[in-house]
Amino acid sequence: CIAMIPGVSRSAATIIGGMFQGLTRKQSAEFSFFLAVPTMAAAGGYKFLKTYESIQAGDIKILLLGNLVAFIV
């Protein structure tokens, strides 16, 4: 809930919250990362559904390449 306040970072709020609950800094950072995955997937899926009609056939290769690079990194 604190992360909904303007200027407060979601990742910082989850890391600090995890540390207050007794997690180590590393465990808190991992928790924050794993918590972000479904949020980013939902935001990306929503944006895709809003704009999928404007995607050209040639854009598919670029999207797949971008996803592959992001996965590797």
N, C-alpha and C positions, 0 to 999 in steps of 0.2 A: 504494500500500500504506500510505503514511503517513496517508492520509485515513481509514483504517479505525480509527485510534487514537481513542478517545473524546475529544472536545473539539477535534479538528483539523478545520478546514473543508476540504471537498473543493475548493472553488474556490480557496482560498488555497494549498492544496498543489499544484494544477495550475499556478497562476500563478507560484509560486516555482520549481517544477520547470522551467517554460518559460524563466524568466529565467536559471536556472542553465545551461540549454542554449543560451543566446545569443540568445533572442528578446527583443524590446523589450517594455516593459510593455503596450503596446497589443496587440501580437501575442499575448502570453500571456493577456490577458483575453479576446480573441476565441477563442483555442483553448479556454479554460476554458468559455466559453459554448457553443461548438459541441459540446464533449464532454458537456455537461449535457443537450442536447436529446434524444439517444436514451435517456438514463437517465430523464428525466422522462416521456418517451413510454411507456417500459416500465412505470414505476410507475403512471402514469395508466391505461394499458390493463389492468394487473393489477387495480387497484381497480375499474375499470368491470366487468370480468368477474366479480368477486366480488359486485357489487351491482346488476347490470343487471336482475335479476328484480324489484327493488323500484321501478323507475322507472315512473312513471305516464305516460300519454299527454300530459298537460299539462306534464310536466317536460321534454319534448323541446325545446320552444321556448326554455325557460330555458337548457338546456345549449348549444343552438346559439348563442344570443345571447352567452353567456359565452365560448364559443370564438371567436366573431367579435371581441368586444372584446379578448380576450387576443391574438389575432393582430394586430390593428391596433396595439395598444400595444407 
